[in-house]
Amino acid sequence: MAIRVTPVQDDDGLQDPSRRELIKRGGLVVAFMWLSGPMRAWGLADATRIDQGQSLFAPNAFVRVGNDGSVQLVMPSIEMGQGAYTGQATLLAEELDVGLDQITVEHAPPNRKLYSNPLLGEQATGGSTTIRYCWSTLRNAGAVARYMLVSAAAQRWKVDPSQCTVARGVVTHAPSGRTLRYAELADAAAQVTPPDKAPLKSPSDFQLIGKPLRRVDTPGKVDGSLPFGIDIRVPGMKVATVQACPTFGGRLASVDDTRARAVPGVLKVVKLDNAVAVIGEHFWAAKQGLDALDIHWDRGANGSFTTEQLFKDMAQASEHGTPIVARDVGHVDGVSGKLVSATYQLPMLAHATMEPINAVVHVRPDACEIWVGSQVPARCVDVATKITGLPAERVVVHNQYMGGGFGRRLFEDSVEQAVAIAKQVDYPVKIIWTREEDIAQDRYRPAYYDRISATLDGQGKPVAWTHRTTGASVLATFAPPAMGKNGLDPDLVECAADLPYEVPNMRVDWVRHDMPSGLAVGWWRGVGPTHTVFVVESFVDELAHAAGKDPVAYRKSMLGDHPRALAVLELATEKAGWGQGPLPPRHGRGVALAAPFGSYLCVVVEVEVSPQGEISLRRAVTAVDCGMVVNPNTVEAQIQGGLVFGWSAALYSGITLKQGAVEQRNFNDYRVMRLNQTPPMEVHIVPSKEQPGGIGETATVMSMPSLLNAVFAATGVRIRTLPIDTSALVSDNNALKAALSAATPSDIPGDVASVTRMLV
């Protein structure tokens, strides 16, 4: 399998000579779209590409078969480490009847008509939607291409197509033993009238779907031949780095660049409204030049804003704000029984992707060319047209592989900045943010403040339930039309308004509390359920404790008619050995159950908490029912990666504000788990014939409540505010003092730093 990294150019963009030749010759391409119901096919001009003398059979927007034997598959969702290209290629290759080793995969160009994700209403990758969106779309695309190729063979042989079979791109007429390769059929297939739909394979006939396949991008990542956005080099390119105003909404007041211009290799200092960039011959020159600037900022209205003020304001809004109701069933008021209440508080979070923000931009009088890894390539075209004044057809975006996205690259703000910088010079510029800038100027997951309560009957079951979330809406700025008619952001209440548990009386609502002007919020891996599932599943554990019930038995008693939820709960707890004998002192198991993104998961975590409050994860067991599985290897990897991502946030991560600026700067103070802290992780997949659910963000959603419930089981301490303050878990101050006095600073783990401060 080879990976072709040359981007596919949009039909409306700047064409190379071979593309111009294509437009001259004309033809037919069928693009599949989901149009308010069953998928239909519709035609656009532009079919057979001439590429280095070879014609290309292009029956739709996703499949291209050359008469040279090449098979190119165009990926509508982007690859940022989640295995999207392998999953999409598997769906296409399965119905096309070719092997993954026979294909090249290509990035889809910016084109909303061809590549919009109907679940997101945008050409975007996010929300654990790739396989859910592509399951039918890409299988139909592959099946149509296969139908046309087989029809071409049958016409040549003058036989019924039903007598023909296909394996690895070779059509065989079994009665006569004749064979034709796809390469030999490409030209003739282009003349076949495409069907609106073609028969899809039965799951019993799958050769690829459901098999543990290797990822198509692994070889290129191993040998370094596969470039990420930060690797791009173009002729004549210079390099820039940027510093923006540290306070949100602040502006550049003045800058003295005298010392910067004296740095060898510095070429230009570019001033923007709220930032300064230095362009150099290479990154080191640009960084040294940036450090040499004497910058004065107008810190603006947020110059004194703090995290403490944020949560104080949110608490006031929760108490006195106007709620928007998401669910209201029965009568929660006046129900008698035992009242249990709690308040949960979650911080802002940064994405901290391994590859920091970057882009290469070349602005010319007649065109703008961009090389970038983006989850929203069409939006990159939009901002480039706004900044340059060029029409969209003169903007070319070459999308690239990404070293992590997690929702950060759903926002085009960095591309807008890069185009504004590149517009001021006549050569290509690679803009690279430092790690410090990447964390300080992120689009943060909002902070949340949740109040939740339940009334328990005589058996300890909840008969009334209220849950109020207070926080900012990402959707209100990202896609305002997607907001509910009553102003509800459905993301804020997902997995809170639709519990798997039976509760007869329930009210779930949201109080909108926007961040201060200029403090932009964004999607973060797991989006709304990262906070709702944490609150709900932590609180269910609290209710089980209040009722004197085992947390697993308590959940089972409330599941009612939810067989998929019950199945993952029973499988995970059985594999984890739940209830099979006592654990050592200060060891505990925690459980969490939910159905985010159309999948069902149960996670059991086992921890040990030292007398000094240090948390060590010992084991994690996950059971998942995500419907029909495309690649079990990807499911396992996404569960494991998602757990580590969420545990890191719960243990160490939180964005705090002081004097209107983010305090965190790098992985020393915005930590992630180290390899030696990662426990053994088991993933058990429940066989299912249901439609595929999402998987990329599900484990991140489940990681936090399962961990915190395990900490409670080990210590009896209930944590409701993240990240965890381990000083609350200390059982022996004398032991801690002795350990700290004997340790060197490098020996002291970051997660006991708060304990150190408490004792000093």
N, C-alpha and C positions, 0 to 999 in steps of 0.2 A: 504494500500500500504506500502510495506517495502522497505527500501533501503539497498542493500547489498554493503558494502564498501570494502570487500575483492577484490583486483584487479583481473581481468581475465588475466591469464598469456599468453603471446605470444606463439604460437605453436613452435617457434624456440628458446624459452628461456628455463630457468631452470624449469623443471616440478616437481610438487609434486607427491607423489605416485599415486594418482588417475589419473593424466595426463599421467604417464608412462603406466598405465593400458589401457588408451584410445588408445595410439599409438599401443600397442600390438593387440588390438581388431580391429583397423582400422575402415573404414566406408567412409562416403561421407559428405562433407560440400560444399554448393554452396555459393560462395562469389560474391556479385554484384559489378561491377565496371563500370564506364562510360568510354568506350573506343572509343573515336573519333566518337561519333554518338549515336545511340540508345543503351540503356543499355542492356548488354548481361550477361548471367550467365556462370560461368566457375567453374570447380570442383577442389578441393584440397583434398588430403587425410586427414582424421581425422574427425570423425563424432559424434559418440555417447560417451559422457563422462560418466565415472563411478564416481559418486560423493557420497561418504558415502553410497555405496551400491545401489544407485539409478541411472538408466540409463537416458540419456538426449538426446532427439530428437533435433538435431542441423542442420536444413535444410540449413542454411546459416550463415554468420558471425555475424548476428544481433539477431537471435531468438533462444532460447533454451527452450524446454518444457520437464519437467521431468515427469516420471511416478508416482511421488509422488505428482503431482498437481502443482508444481512450474512452473512459467513462468518467464524467465530471458531475459531481453532485453539489448543488448550491445550498448552503445552510442558512435557513431563515433566522435562526436564533444563534447568538454568538457564543464563542468558547472563552470562558474565563477560569477554566480549571475544573468545571463541574461535570465534564464529560458530555456536553451538549452535542458536539460534532459527532461523536461516536454513536450516540443515541439516534440522532437524526439520520445519519448515514445508514444505520442498521435498518430503520424503517423503509427507507428508499430502496436499499439493496435487497431487502427481503422480497418485496413485491416485484422488483426488476429482475430478480434471480441472477444476481452477480455476487461475488464475494467481496468482503471489505478490502482484501488485498488487491483487488482489480480496479480500485477507484482512486480518484483524487477528490479532495473536498475543497470548496472555495467559499470565501466569505460572500454573503449576499451584499449587493450594493444598496445604498439608500434608495428605497423605492416603496413608498407606502402602499401603492396599488397592488404590488406583487407580494410584499413580505410583511404586511402588518399582522400582528398577533391579535385575533379577534377577542381573546380573553382580556387583553389589556387596552384594546382600542388604539394601538400605536405600533409602529415598527420598533419593538422593544423586547428585551430579554430580562425577565424578572418574575417575581411572584410564584416561582416554582411552576411555571406554566408551559415550559418548552414541550415536554412529551404530551401533556394534555392537549395542547394545541396541535401538535404535529402528528399525533397518533392516526387520525383520519386523513389529514391534509397530505402528508408525505406518502402514506401508503397508497392513497388514490393516485398521487402523481407517479409513483413507481409502477402501479398497475396499468395506468393508461399508456405509459411508455412501452411497457412489455406487450400490451395488446397490439399496439401499432407495429412493433417489430415482428411479432409472431404473425400478424396479418400480412405483412410484407413477404415473409417467408412462404406462407400458405399460398399467396397469389402467385409467387414465382413457381411453386411446385404444382399449382392448380389442385390443392387439396383442401379439406376442411380444417380450419384452425384448431378445432377440438382434437385433431389427431396429432397435434404438435406439443412437444414438451420443451422446457428450457432448464438448463443447469449451467451456472457459471458463464452466462452470456452466450451460450451456444443453443440454437434452436434445432431440435431433432424431430424428424418425421419418422416415428417408430416403425410403421409398416414397411417403409422402403429403406430405412437406415440412413437417409440423407441428412446432412447437417449444414448449418450456416451460422457463422459467427455474427454477433451484433455488428461488428465492423463492416461486414459484407452487406448488411441490411440497412445501414444508416440512411443512405440516399433514398432508397425505395420507401422506407418507413416514413420519411418526411412527406410523401405524397398520399399517405393513408389518412382518411378523415378520422379525426380523433373522436372517441366516444365521450359523452358527458361523464360517464363513470365506467369503470371496468370491474369485473369480478375480483374481489379480494380473496386472499388465501384463508383457508380455515386455520385456526391456531394449531390444529393437529398436523398441519403441513409445514409449519415454520421450520426453517433451517438456521436462522440467525436470531430472531426475536426470542428472548428468554434464555439464551445461552450466555455463559460467562466469557465474553469476548474481550480481547485486548483493545485498548484505546487506539484510535487511528492517529492521534497526535503524539504518542509516546516516542517513537523513533526519532522524530525531529527534535523533541525536547531533550532526549538523551545525548544526541550527537551535536546539538547546538545549531542545527541547520534551520530550525523553525524560529523566525524572529517574532519577538513581542514588539509592542509599540515603542518601547524605550530603546530597542535595538536598531531602529530604522536610521539609515544614512542615505542621503541623496547628494548628488554633485553640488558643490558650492555651499553646502550647509554650514551654518554657524550655530552656536549653542547659547541659550539664555537660561537664566534662573531668576526667580521672582520673589519679592517680599511684599505682601499686602498689609494694609493697616491691621494691627493686632486686635483692635476693637471692632465689633460688628457694627456696620453703619458709619465707621469713621472714614476720614479722607486724608489724602496726602496734602500737607500744608506747604512744605518746602523740602528741597534736597540739595545738598552741596556735593557735587560729584568730582571735585578737584582731585582728591586722593584716588578715587576709583579710576579715573582716566589715566593715571600714572601707572597702573598695574599692567605689566606686559600681557598682551593678548586681548585686552579689553577693547572692544570696537565701538560700542554705543551704549548710552544710558537712555532708557525709554521710560517716560513718565505717563502713568495712567491716573485716572481720577482717584483711585484708592490703593494704588500699588506702584512699585518701581521694579523695572527689569533691567538687568545688565546682560548685554550680548557680548560674547567673547569668541575667540577662535576655538575654544574647547571649554568644557564644563568648569575645569579648575580655574581658568582665568575669569569666567563669569562669576563664580562663587567668591573668589578673592575680591573681585571688584564690588560685588554686592556688599560684602562685609566692610569694605572701605567707605561706603556711602555714609554721609552724615544726614540722617533722615529725621524730619520733624512731622509728627502726625497730628491732625485734628481728631481727637478721640471721640468726638461726637456725643450724642445724648446717652450712649451706653457706657460712658467712661467710668462710672462708679458701680456698674451692675455686678452682682455676685450670684453664685449658686444659691446661697442662703435666701437671697431676696426672691429668686425664681420659685423655690418651693414654698416660701411664705405666701407669695401671690397665688400659687396654685391651690394651696390649702384654703385661702379665702374664696377663690373662685368655686372650688368644690362645695363649699358651704353655702355660698350666696349667689352663685351664677345660675343662669337659666339652662336647665338640662334639655337635651334633645333625646327623646325616648327611642330606643332601638327595639325593645321588646317589653310588653306589658301584658301579662296573662294572670287571670285570677285576681285576688285581692291581697296584696302584701301587708296592708295596714290592718291592725287589730287582730292578727293571728296570734293565738296564745301559745306559749311554750318557752323553752330556754333560748334566750337571745345570745348569739355569739357574733362579735364584731371585730374587725381588724382594719388597719390602714397600711397600705403598701406604697413604697416609694422607689422608683427606678430612675437612674441617672441618664443624662445624654450619653450617647456612645458614638465613637468614631469608627470608621471602616478599617483604617490602617492596613490596606492591602500591601502585599509584599512589593509590588511594582507601584512606585509613587506616580502621581499625576504627570503626564507628559503628552506632547503632541509635536509633530513636525508640520509646519505651515509654510507655504510659498504663495504669497499674494502678488499677482502680476496685474497689469492694467486690464487685461481681458479675461482673467481666470484666477481662481483660487484653488489650490490643491492642498489636501489635508491628509496626513497619515496619523491615525489615532486608534486606540482601542476604546470603543464606545458601546454601551448597551443600547444607545438610541442614535444610530447613524443618521437618520433623516433629520433629527433635531440639530445635529451638527451642521447640516446644510442650511437649516433655517437661520442659525446665529451667524453663519458666515455671510449669508446674503444681507443680513441686517447690518453687519459691520462694514462690509466692502461695498455695498450698493450694487453688487453684481446680481444678475438673474440666477435662479437656482440651477439652470442648465449649464452655467459656467463654473459651478462649484463641484469639485471631485473629492469624494471622501474614500480613502483606502482604509477600510476597517482592518484591525489587526488583532492578534491573540492578546489576551490580557492576563497579567499576573495577579488575578483577583479582581473582583468587582464588588460583590456583596451589596449592590445598590448604589455605590458611590458614582459609578459611571452611567447611571440613569440620568445624570444631570450634566448639562452641556456648558456649565459656567466656565470651566477651565478652558474649553475650546474657544469660547467667546473671548476670553482673555488672551489666548494664544494668537488668535486672528488679529486682535487689536494691536498686539506687539509686532507681529509680522507685517502688518500693513505699513509700518513706519520704515521698512527697509526694502531693498530690492533683491534680496537673496533669501533662500529658504532658511528658516530658523527652527531649531529643535528647542522647545521649552520644557524644562524639567524642574519640577518642584522638589525641594529637599524634603527629607522625611519630616523635619520640623514644620515646614510650611504645609505639608500634606495633612498633618494632624491638626495644626492650628487653623486651617482654612477649609475644613471638611464641611460636608452637609450632614449634620449629626442626626442620629435617631433622636426624636424628642424625648424629653423627660416625661414621666407619668406619675400621677398621684391618684391612687385608687382607694376608695372606701367601700367595704363589702361587709354584708351581715346576713345572717340566716337565723331563722327560728326553728328549733328542733322539737319534734314531738316526743312522746314518751319512749319511743324506740330509738331515739337519737337521729332520726332522719329529718332532713330539712323540709319543712312544709311552706316556708316563705323564704324568699331570697331577693336581696337587693344588691346591685353592683353599680357604682358610679365611677367612671373613668374621667379624669381631668387631664388634658394635654392638648398639644398642637396637632393640626392636621397636615400631613404631607400631601394628601390627595388634593386639598384645596388649592395648592399652588401648582402641582404637577399636572393635574387633569381636572379642573373645576367642573366640567360637565358630568363627571362621574359621581359627584356628590349626590346624596339622596335629595328628594324633593323637599324634605323638611330640614335640609342642611346637614344631614347625618353623613359622617365619613364611615362607611361600613368596615374599613380596615381597623378602626379603633375599637370595634366591638366583636370582631371575628373571634370565634371560640369562646366568647363570653355570653353572647345572645343566643347561641345554639349549643347548649351543653349536651353531652351524651347522657347526662343523669336526669332522672325523673324528679321534677320539682313542680308541684301543682300551682304555686303562686310565685310569680317572678317579675321583677322590674329591673331592666338593664338600661342605663342611659349614659350620656356623655356630655360633659361641659367643655366647650371649646375654650382653650386658653392659649392664644398665640404667643410665640416667642417675641422678645423685643425686636423692633424694626432692625433689619440687617442681619439678624441671626437666623440663617437659613437652615431648615431641617430637611431630612431626606429619608429615603427608604434604607433600611438596614436588614441584613440577612434574617429573614423570619418576620419582617415588618410587624404589623399589629399584634399577631399572636405571641411574639416574644415577650410581651408584657401581659396580655390577657391570660395566657395559659399559665404563666408564672403565678399570677394572682389567684386564679381559680383553683389550680391544683395544690398550691400551698394552703389555700383556705379549706379545701376538702380534707386535707390532712389535719388541719386544726379541728374541723368538725368531728372527724373520726376520733381524735384524742378526747374532745369534749364529751363524746358519746361513749367513751370507753371501749371502742371497737378497733380491731385490726384494720389498718388502712386499706389493705387489699380486699378483705371481706366487706368492708364498708362500701367500697366502690362497686363491688359486685352486686350488693343489695340494691343499688340505685340505678343500675344500667337498664333494667327493663328489656324492651325489645330493641337491643342494639347488639346483634350477634357478632358483628365484626369487631366492635370495641371489646366485647367479652373475650373473643378469641385471642386478641393480642395481649390482653391483661393476663389471661391464664397461661399463655405460652411464655411470656417474659418472666413471670413470677416463678413458674415451674423451673425454667432453665437457670434462674438465679438462686434457686434453693430457698425461696421465701418460706419462712415458717419451719424450716427443717433444722431445728436446734438453735440454741442461743449463740450469739456472737460474743467475742471478747469485750471487756470493758472499753468504752469510748469508741466502739465500732458501731456502725448503724447502716441500715438499708433504707433507701427512699424510693418511692414509686411515683410515676406521673403517667397519666393517660389522657389522650386528646385525639382529635381528628382534624388537624390543620391541613389546608390545601388539598382536600379531597382524599387524604390518606389517613389510616388509623395507626397510631403508634402507642406503645407502652415502653417506658424506659425504667429500669431498676439500677440504681447506683449504690455501691457499697463504699463507705469511707471510714477512715480512722482519724480521730481528732486528738492530737497530743495534748498533754496537760498544759503546754504553752500556747495552745490554740491553733497550732498549725494543722491544716486540713490536708490529708493524703487520700487520693482516690485509689481504691484497691481493685475495683472491678465495675464494669458496666455491661448490662445485658439489654438489648433492644429487640422487640418483636414488632414487625411492620407489615401491614397489609396496604400496599400501594396499588392495588388492582393488578392488572396484567403487567408483568415486568419485562422491560426491553433488555436490560443487561444487569444481572444480579451483582456483578462486580462494581458497577457504578452505584447501585443502591447501597452496598456495603461501604464503599468509600465515602459517599455523601453523608451517611449516618455517622461514621467515625469522625470525619472532618467537622460536621455540624456540631457534634457533642463537644469537641475540643474548643471550637469557636465560642460556643455558649458558656462553657465552664470558665474560659478565660475571662469573659465579661463578668460573670458572677463573682469570681475570686479576686480579680485585680482591676478591671477596667471601669473607668468612669471619667467623663469629661466634666471638669469643674471650671467655673469662671471667677476671676478676681479682677476688679477694676475693668470690667467689660471685656477681658481677654481670656482665652483658653490657657490654663496653666500647664497642661501636658504638652510634651514636645517630641518624645521618641519612645522606643520600646523599653527604656529604663523606667519611665513613669507612666506609660500606657502599656502594661505588660500583657504578654500572652504566655500560655503554658509552655514549659520546656518539655523536651522529649522524655526526660527521665521522670516527669510528673504525670505522664499520660498512662492511664491504667490499661490493662487488657480489655478489649471491647468485643463483645460477641453480637452478631447481628443475625436474627432469625427471620426469614421472609415467609409469610403465610401465603401459600398458593391461592390464587384468586382468578376468577374469570370476569371480574368487574373492569370497567373502563379505568385506564391508568389515572392515578392521582399524582400530585406533586411529590417531590422527594428532596430537592436541594436545600430547603430551609427547615424541613420538619424537625430534624434532630436538634438544631439550635433552639427551636421553640421548646423542646422537651427537656433540654439539658439543665436549665436553671432550677425548675421546681423539684426535679428528681434529686439533684444535689442538695438543695436546702432541706428537703424532707429527710434525707439521709443524715445531714448534720444534726437535725432535731432528734432523730432516733439515737444518735451517738451521744448527745450532750444534754438533751432536754431544753435547749435554747432555741427559741423560734426567731429566725431572722426574717424581717420584713422589708429591709432596706438594702439595696445593692449599690456598689459591691460590698462583699461581706466585711464587716469590721470584726476581725478575729479577736480583738480584745475582749469581746463578749463571751468568747469560748474558753478563756483561760480558766483552768481549775486550780493552778498552783503557782502563785506569784513568786514564791521563793525559788522554785525550780527554774522558773524563767529567768529570774535575776542571776542565778548561778550560771545558767547556760550562756547568757549574754556577756557576763563578765569574763568568761573563758574564751569567748569567740572573737575572731578578728572581724572587721567590718565586712569582708567578702564572704564570711560564713553565714551572715545573718540573712535569712530569706526575706524577700520583699513583703511577703504576706504577714510577717510579724512586725513590720515597721511600726504599725499603729500601736502595738503592744509596747514596743520600746519607748515610744513617746509618752505613753501612759505612765510608765514606771520612772522615767527620768524626772 
